[in-house]
Amino acid sequence: MALHFELVTPEKLFRSEDVYQVVVPGTDGDFGVLEGHAPFMSTVRDGSIQIYATAGSTPEIIPVEGGFAEVNEKGLTVLAEKVG
């Protein structure tokens, strides 16, 4: 099973891939999303998204600034004001 993850900025689609898990810096604290997560919306604070390609793998770290995150039946979408 895989989680479909998209990272989008106002300018472009930065990333679109199937991954194991993503940890997002929410304004109320970091939250992890796996395949099958309940629908959820959150604002995103400045911090780093951690992308785990497989279970137990070392995460890829992507710095982001602000935005929103939405989990739905299609997966996780993060709309970040700025990436990197």
N, CA, C and O atoms as a Tinker XYZ file with bonds, in Angstrom:
   336  protein
     1  N      0.847000   -1.192000    0.000000    73     2
     2  CA     0.000000    0.000000    0.000000    64     1     3
     3  C      0.883000    1.243000    0.000000    63     2     4     5
     4  O      1.978000    1.249000    0.563000    81     3
     5  N      0.383000    2.291000   -0.643000    73     3     6
     6  CA     1.161000    3.521000   -0.723000    64     5     7
     7  C      0.241000    4.726000   -0.581000    63     6     8     9
     8  O     -0.939000    4.689000   -0.929000    81     7
     9  N      0.818000    5.771000   -0.065000    73     7    10
    10  CA     0.127000    7.048000    0.090000    64     9    11
    11  C      0.483000    7.924000   -1.108000    63    10    12    13
    12  O      1.662000    8.114000   -1.406000    81    11
    13  N     -0.522000    8.457000   -1.795000    73    11    14
    14  CA    -0.224000    9.397000   -2.877000    64    13    15
    15  C      0.003000   10.773000   -2.258000    63    14    16    17
    16  O     -0.857000   11.288000   -1.544000    81    15
    17  N      1.166000   11.366000   -2.536000    73    15    18
    18  CA     1.574000   12.637000   -1.944000    64    17    19
    19  C      1.855000   13.653000   -3.036000    63    18    20    21
    20  O      2.562000   13.367000   -4.003000    81    19
    21  N      1.289000   14.854000   -2.869000    73    19    22
    22  CA     1.597000   15.960000   -3.777000    64    21    23
    23  C      2.016000   17.171000   -2.964000    63    22    24    25
    24  O      1.375000   17.519000   -1.972000    81    23
    25  N      3.091000   17.805000   -3.389000    73    23    26
    26  CA     3.572000   19.048000   -2.801000    64    25    27
    27  C      3.485000   20.104000   -3.888000    63    26    28    29
    28  O      4.117000   19.991000   -4.939000    81    27
    29  N      2.689000   21.136000   -3.615000    73    27    30
    30  CA     2.380000   22.153000   -4.612000    64    29    31
    31  C      2.728000   23.530000   -4.056000    63    30    32    33
    32  O      2.520000   23.802000   -2.874000    81    31
    33  N      3.258000   24.394000   -4.916000    73    31    34
    34  CA     3.454000   25.802000   -4.576000    64    33    35
    35  C      2.539000   26.607000   -5.492000    63    34    36    37
    36  O      1.987000   26.051000   -6.442000    81    35
    37  N      2.365000   27.895000   -5.234000    73    35    38
    38  CA     1.531000   28.697000   -6.141000    64    37    39
    39  C      2.065000   28.695000   -7.580000    63    38    40    41
    40  O      1.300000   28.919000   -8.518000    81    39
    41  N      3.357000   28.448000   -7.761000    73    39    42
    42  CA     3.959000   28.480000   -9.087000    64    41    43
    43  C      3.894000   27.160000   -9.839000    63    42    44    45
    44  O      3.762000   27.153000  -11.063000    81    43
    45  N      3.988000   26.009000   -9.102000    73    43    46
    46  CA     4.087000   24.736000   -9.815000    64    45    47
    47  C      3.808000   23.547000   -8.901000    63    46    48    49
    48  O      3.740000   23.668000   -7.677000    81    47
    49  N      3.648000   22.394000   -9.549000    73    47    50
    50  CA     3.588000   21.120000   -8.848000    64    49    51
    51  C      5.028000   20.724000   -8.566000    63    50    52    53
    52  O      5.783000   20.428000   -9.492000    81    51
    53  N      5.412000   20.718000   -7.302000    73    51    54
    54  CA     6.801000   20.455000   -6.909000    64    53    55
    55  C      7.085000   18.961000   -6.858000    63    54    56    57
    56  O      8.168000   18.519000   -7.243000    81    55
    57  N      6.115000   18.182000   -6.383000    73    55    58
    58  CA     6.330000   16.744000   -6.201000    64    57    59
    59  C      5.004000   16.008000   -6.295000    63    58    60    61
    60  O      4.003000   16.483000   -5.758000    81    59
    61  N      4.971000   14.872000   -6.956000    73    59    62
    62  CA     3.791000   14.012000   -7.011000    64    61    63
    63  C      4.291000   12.576000   -7.091000    63    62    64    65
    64  O      4.876000   12.172000   -8.096000    81    63
    65  N      4.056000   11.797000   -6.016000    73    63    66
    66  CA     4.576000   10.436000   -5.975000    64    65    67
    67  C      3.853000    9.609000   -4.925000    63    66    68    69
    68  O      3.164000   10.145000   -4.057000    81    67
    69  N      4.020000    8.300000   -5.016000    73    67    70
    70  CA     3.500000    7.397000   -4.003000    64    69    71
    71  C      4.618000    7.100000   -3.010000    63    70    72    73
    72  O      5.727000    6.732000   -3.398000    81    71
    73  N      4.312000    7.263000   -1.726000    73    71    74
    74  CA     5.296000    7.079000   -0.663000    64    73    75
    75  C      4.679000    6.255000    0.463000    63    74    76    77
    76  O      3.489000    5.942000    0.434000    81    75
    77  N      5.495000    5.911000    1.450000    73    75    78
    78  CA     5.004000    5.159000    2.601000    64    77    79
    79  C      4.345000    6.083000    3.623000    63    78    80    81
    80  O      3.226000    5.824000    4.066000    81    79
    81  N      5.041000    7.166000    3.998000    73    79    82
    82  CA     4.552000    8.077000    5.029000    64    81    83
    83  C      5.121000    9.472000    4.810000    63    82    84    85
    84  O      6.224000    9.636000    4.288000    81    83
    85  N      4.334000   10.489000    5.225000    73    83    86
    86  CA     4.800000   11.875000    5.202000    64    85    87
    87  C      4.490000   12.484000    6.571000    63    86    88    89
    88  O      3.396000   12.307000    7.108000    81    87
    89  N      5.466000   13.204000    7.125000    73    87    90
    90  CA     5.263000   13.941000    8.373000    64    89    91
    91  C      5.272000   15.429000    8.022000    63    90    92    93
    92  O      6.215000   15.937000    7.416000    81    91
    93  N      4.192000   16.114000    8.422000    73    91    94
    94  CA     3.973000   17.513000    8.050000    64    93    95
    95  C      4.043000   18.395000    9.287000    63    94    96    97
    96  O      3.512000   18.023000   10.334000    81    95
    97  N      4.697000   19.574000    9.190000    73    95    98
    98  CA     4.741000   20.502000   10.325000    64    97    99
    99  C      3.453000   21.325000   10.418000    63    98   100   101
   100  O      3.382000   22.428000    9.877000    81    99
   101  N      2.449000   20.797000   11.092000    73    99   102
   102  CA     1.187000   21.510000   11.264000    64   101   103
   103  C      1.309000   22.607000   12.305000    63   102   104   105
   104  O      2.214000   22.572000   13.139000    81   103
   105  N      0.419000   23.569000   12.268000    73   103   106
   106  CA     0.491000   24.670000   13.235000    64   105   107
   107  C      0.209000   24.194000   14.657000    63   106   108   109
   108  O      0.649000   24.828000   15.616000    81   107
   109  N     -0.520000   23.082000   14.805000    73   107   110
   110  CA    -0.788000   22.524000   16.138000    64   109   111
   111  C      0.173000   21.401000   16.491000    63   110   112   113
   112  O     -0.025000   20.713000   17.492000    81   111
   113  N      1.203000   21.204000   15.690000    73   111   114
   114  CA     2.188000   20.149000   15.921000    64   113   115
   115  C      2.360000   19.297000   14.680000    63   114   116   117
   116  O      1.520000   19.305000   13.780000    81   115
   117  N      3.455000   18.564000   14.645000    73   115   118
   118  CA     3.732000   17.688000   13.509000    64   117   119
   119  C      2.717000   16.549000   13.477000    63   118   120   121
   120  O      2.284000   16.063000   14.521000    81   119
   121  N      2.343000   16.129000   12.268000    73   119   122
   122  CA     1.448000   14.987000   12.141000    64   121   123
   123  C      1.906000   14.103000   10.995000    63   122   124   125
   124  O      2.358000   14.587000    9.958000    81   123
   125  N      1.780000   12.800000   11.201000    73   123   126
   126  CA     2.169000   11.828000   10.193000    64   125   127
   127  C      0.957000   11.309000    9.449000    63   126   128   129
   128  O     -0.119000   11.152000   10.026000    81   127
   129  N      1.139000   11.043000    8.160000    73   127   130
   130  CA     0.049000   10.545000    7.325000    64   129   131
   131  C      0.516000    9.280000    6.621000    63   130   132   133
   132  O      1.557000    9.257000    5.964000    81   131
   133  N     -0.289000    8.219000    6.778000    73   131   134
   134  CA    -0.086000    6.953000    6.090000    64   133   135
   135  C     -1.275000    6.706000    5.167000    63   134   136   137
   136  O     -2.289000    7.396000    5.269000    81   135
   137  N     -1.161000    5.738000    4.277000    73   135   138
   138  CA    -2.276000    5.332000    3.425000    64   137   139
   139  C     -3.484000    5.009000    4.300000    63   138   140   141
   140  O     -3.346000    4.347000    5.328000    81   139
   141  N     -4.668000    5.474000    3.897000    73   139   142
   142  CA    -5.893000    5.179000    4.630000    64   141   143
   143  C     -6.190000    6.132000    5.781000    63   142   144   145
   144  O     -7.130000    5.902000    6.542000    81   143
   145  N     -5.406000    7.199000    5.921000    73   143   146
   146  CA    -5.629000    8.183000    6.992000    64   145   147
   147  C     -7.013000    8.803000    6.848000    63   146   148   149
   148  O     -7.499000    8.986000    5.732000    81   147
   149  N     -7.647000    9.124000    7.967000    73   147   150
   150  CA    -8.954000    9.778000    7.954000    64   149   151
   151  C     -8.832000   11.163000    7.305000    63   150   152   153
   152  O     -7.775000   11.786000    7.393000    81   151
   153  N     -9.890000   11.651000    6.657000    73   151   154
   154  CA    -9.864000   13.001000    6.081000    64   153   155
   155  C     -9.494000   14.030000    7.148000    63   154   156   157
   156  O     -9.925000   13.940000    8.297000    81   155
   157  N     -8.681000   15.012000    6.738000    73   155   158
   158  CA    -8.094000   15.934000    7.701000    64   157   159
   159  C     -7.608000   17.176000    6.967000    63   158   160   161
   160  O     -7.127000   17.081000    5.837000    81   159
   161  N     -7.731000   18.334000    7.598000    73   159   162
   162  CA    -7.160000   19.570000    7.041000    64   161   163
   163  C     -6.389000   20.278000    8.140000    63   162   164   165
   164  O     -6.771000   20.217000    9.309000    81   163
   165  N     -5.306000   20.949000    7.772000    73   163   166
   166  CA    -4.494000   21.683000    8.739000    64   165   167
   167  C     -3.749000   22.801000    8.025000    63   166   168   169
   168  O     -3.446000   22.704000    6.836000    81   167
   169  N     -3.460000   23.854000    8.762000    73   167   170
   170  CA    -2.524000   24.840000    8.258000    64   169   171
   171  C     -1.112000   24.318000    8.536000    63   170   172   173
   172  O     -0.897000   23.519000    9.448000    81   171
   173  N     -0.164000   24.783000    7.738000    73   171   174
   174  CA     1.227000   24.326000    7.834000    64   173   175
   175  C      2.088000   25.482000    8.320000    63   174   176   177
   176  O      2.000000   26.594000    7.801000    81   175
   177  N      2.920000   25.212000    9.319000    73   175   178
   178  CA     3.847000   26.225000    9.812000    64   177   179
   179  C      5.195000   26.066000    9.111000    63   178   180   181
   180  O      5.454000   25.042000    8.479000    81   179
   181  N      6.042000   27.073000    9.225000    73   179   182
   182  CA     7.393000   26.968000    8.675000    64   181   183
   183  C      8.100000   25.797000    9.344000    63   182   184   185
   184  O      8.089000   25.672000   10.568000    81   183
   185  N      8.708000   24.954000    8.544000    73   183   186
   186  CA     9.397000   23.776000    9.069000    64   185   187
   187  C      9.817000   22.877000    7.931000    63   186   188   189
   188  O     10.071000   23.342000    6.820000    81   187
   189  N      9.891000   21.581000    8.212000    73   187   190
   190  CA    10.336000   20.625000    7.193000    64   189   191
   191  C      9.361000   19.469000    7.076000    63   190   192   193
   192  O      8.906000   18.918000    8.078000    81   191
   193  N      9.047000   19.110000    5.846000    73   191   194
   194  CA     8.264000   17.912000    5.561000    64   193   195
   195  C      9.251000   16.749000    5.495000    63   194   196   197
   196  O     10.322000   16.855000    4.897000    81   195
   197  N      8.867000   15.639000    6.122000    73   195   198
   198  CA     9.687000   14.427000    6.094000    64   197   199
   199  C      8.960000   13.388000    5.238000    63   198   200   201
   200  O      7.820000   13.021000    5.525000    81   199
   201  N      9.630000   12.921000    4.191000    73   199   202
   202  CA     9.030000   11.959000    3.268000    64   201   203
   203  C      9.751000   10.622000    3.412000    63   202   204   205
   204  O     10.957000   10.523000    3.184000    81   203
   205  N      8.989000    9.596000    3.794000    73   203   206
   206  CA     9.524000    8.243000    3.937000    64   205   207
   207  C      9.092000    7.429000    2.720000    63   206   208   209
   208  O      7.903000    7.165000    2.540000    81   207
   209  N     10.043000    7.034000    1.892000    73   207   210
   210  CA     9.731000    6.271000    0.684000    64   209   211
   211  C      9.198000    4.886000    1.039000    63   210   212   213
   212  O      8.268000    4.393000    0.400000    81   211
   213  N      9.787000    4.258000    2.057000    73   211   214
   214  CA     9.377000    2.930000    2.515000    64   213   215
   215  C      9.400000    2.898000    4.032000    63   214   216   217
   216  O      9.968000    3.788000    4.665000    81   215
   217  N      8.789000    1.880000    4.619000    73   215   218
   218  CA     8.798000    1.721000    6.076000    64   217   219
   219  C     10.241000    1.561000    6.555000    63   218   220   221
   220  O     10.991000    0.748000    6.015000    81   219
   221  N     10.623000    2.331000    7.560000    73   219   222
   222  CA    11.961000    2.227000    8.132000    64   221   223
   223  C     13.051000    2.940000    7.359000    63   222   224   225
   224  O     14.211000    2.904000    7.773000    81   223
   225  N     12.721000    3.586000    6.251000    73   223   226
   226  CA    13.745000    4.284000    5.469000    64   225   227
   227  C     14.106000    5.619000    6.118000    63   226   228   229
   228  O     13.362000    6.137000    6.951000    81   227
   229  N     15.239000    6.159000    5.731000    73   227   230
   230  CA    15.645000    7.488000    6.177000    64   229   231
   231  C     14.803000    8.505000    5.417000    63   230   232   233
   232  O     14.676000    8.416000    4.196000    81   231
   233  N     14.224000    9.479000    6.138000    73   231   234
   234  CA    13.337000   10.417000    5.443000    64   233   235
   235  C     14.092000   11.435000    4.592000    63   234   236   237
   236  O     15.200000   11.853000    4.926000    81   235
   237  N     13.468000   11.818000    3.497000    73   235   238
   238  CA    13.930000   12.962000    2.722000    64   237   239
   239  C     13.318000   14.190000    3.387000    63   238   240   241
   240  O     12.130000   14.191000    3.709000    81   239
   241  N     14.108000   15.223000    3.594000    73   239   242
   242  CA    13.665000   16.431000    4.290000    64   241   243
   243  C     13.513000   17.565000    3.278000    63   242   244   245
   244  O     14.440000   17.873000    2.529000    81   243
   245  N     12.323000   18.185000    3.269000    73   243   246
   246  CA    12.077000   19.317000    2.372000    64   245   247
   247  C     11.572000   20.495000    3.207000    63   246   248   249
   248  O     10.494000   20.407000    3.794000    81   247
   249  N     12.330000   21.596000    3.272000    73   247   250
   250  CA    11.873000   22.774000    4.018000    64   249   251
   251  C     10.687000   23.441000    3.316000    63   250   252   253
   252  O     10.668000   23.572000    2.092000    81   251
   253  N      9.700000   23.860000    4.115000    73   251   254
   254  CA     8.535000   24.570000    3.589000    64   253   255
   255  C      8.230000   25.774000    4.469000    63   254   256   257
   256  O      8.601000   25.829000    5.641000    81   255
   257  N      7.544000   26.729000    3.866000    73   255   258
   258  CA     7.098000   27.913000    4.604000    64   257   259
   259  C      5.605000   28.080000    4.399000    63   258   260   261
   260  O      5.146000   28.333000    3.285000    81   259
   261  N      4.846000   27.938000    5.484000    73   259   262
   262  CA     3.417000   28.180000    5.479000    64   261   263
   263  C      2.628000   27.361000    4.482000    63   262   264   265
   264  O      3.193000   26.647000    3.654000    81   263
   265  N      1.314000   27.474000    4.574000    73   263   266
   266  CA     0.442000   26.807000    3.622000    64   265   267
   267  C     -0.649000   26.004000    4.293000    63   266   268   269
   268  O     -1.023000   26.256000    5.438000    81   267
   269  N     -1.153000   25.026000    3.551000    73   267   270
   270  CA    -2.251000   24.177000    4.007000    64   269   271
   271  C     -1.964000   22.735000    3.615000    63   270   272   273
   272  O     -1.255000   22.472000    2.644000    81   271
   273  N     -2.526000   21.803000    4.384000    73   271   274
   274  CA    -2.430000   20.375000    4.066000    64   273   275
   275  C     -3.828000   19.782000    4.096000    63   274   276   277
   276  O     -4.639000   20.116000    4.960000    81   275
   277  N     -4.101000   18.897000    3.140000    73   275   278
   278  CA    -5.389000   18.214000    3.115000    64   277   279
   279  C     -5.177000   16.733000    2.861000    63   278   280   281
   280  O     -4.481000   16.340000    1.924000    81   279
   281  N     -5.790000   15.915000    3.713000    73   279   282
   282  CA    -5.810000   14.470000    3.514000    64   281   283
   283  C     -7.225000   14.107000    3.090000    63   282   284   285
   284  O     -8.192000   14.479000    3.753000    81   283
   285  N     -7.345000   13.375000    1.977000    73   283   286
   286  CA    -8.659000   12.884000    1.543000    64   285   287
   287  C     -8.479000   11.486000    0.978000    63   286   288   289
   288  O     -7.405000   10.897000    1.106000    81   287
   289  N     -9.527000   10.947000    0.350000    73   287   290
   290  CA    -9.455000    9.578000   -0.153000    64   289   291
   291  C     -8.412000    9.410000   -1.248000    63   290   292   293
   292  O     -7.998000    8.286000   -1.531000    81   291
   293  N     -7.976000   10.507000   -1.872000    73   291   294
   294  CA    -6.965000   10.439000   -2.929000    64   293   295
   295  C     -5.545000   10.475000   -2.379000    63   294   296   297
   296  O     -4.609000   10.098000   -3.085000    81   295
   297  N     -5.356000   10.922000   -1.128000    73   295   298
   298  CA    -4.029000   10.993000   -0.534000    64   297   299
   299  C     -3.812000   12.297000    0.209000    63   298   300   301
   300  O     -4.756000   12.880000    0.742000    81   299
   301  N     -2.564000   12.756000    0.244000    73   299   302
   302  CA    -2.170000   13.975000    0.955000    64   301   303
   303  C     -1.692000   15.019000   -0.040000    63   302   304   305
   304  O     -0.838000   14.746000   -0.883000    81   303
   305  N     -2.254000   16.226000    0.067000    73   303   306
   306  CA    -1.791000   17.351000   -0.738000    64   305   307
   307  C     -1.353000   18.455000    0.216000    63   306   308   309
   308  O     -2.099000   18.843000    1.114000    81   307
   309  N     -0.141000   18.957000    0.015000    73   307   310
   310  CA     0.357000   20.105000    0.771000    64   309   311
   311  C      0.531000   21.248000   -0.211000    63   310   312   313
   312  O      1.280000   21.138000   -1.182000    81   311
   313  N     -0.171000   22.355000    0.051000    73   311   314
   314  CA    -0.009000   23.573000   -0.719000    64   313   315
   315  C      0.844000   24.504000    0.131000    63   314   316   317
   316  O      0.360000   25.105000    1.090000    81   315
   317  N      2.112000   24.615000   -0.228000    73   315   318
   318  CA     3.059000   25.417000    0.550000    64   317   319
   319  C      3.273000   26.773000   -0.109000    63   318   320   321
   320  O      3.325000   26.880000   -1.334000    81   319
   321  N      3.395000   27.812000    0.724000    73   319   322
   322  CA     3.672000   29.137000    0.193000    64   321   323
   323  C      5.045000   29.166000   -0.470000    63   322   324   325
   324  O      5.241000   29.842000   -1.480000    81   323
   325  N      6.007000   28.418000    0.112000    73   323   326
   326  CA     7.365000   28.376000   -0.439000    64   325   327
   327  C      7.993000   27.032000   -0.083000    63   326   328   329
   328  O      7.794000   26.520000    1.018000    81   327
   329  N      8.750000   26.468000   -1.016000    73   327   330
   330  CA     9.476000   25.228000   -0.789000    64   329   331
   331  C     10.960000   25.508000   -0.945000    63   330   332   333
   332  O     11.390000   26.174000   -1.887000    81   331
   333  N     11.743000   24.979000    0.010000    73   331   334
   334  CA    13.190000   25.117000   -0.078000    64   333   335
   335  C     13.774000   26.307000    0.596000    63   334   336
   336  O     14.990000   26.496000    0.568000    81   335
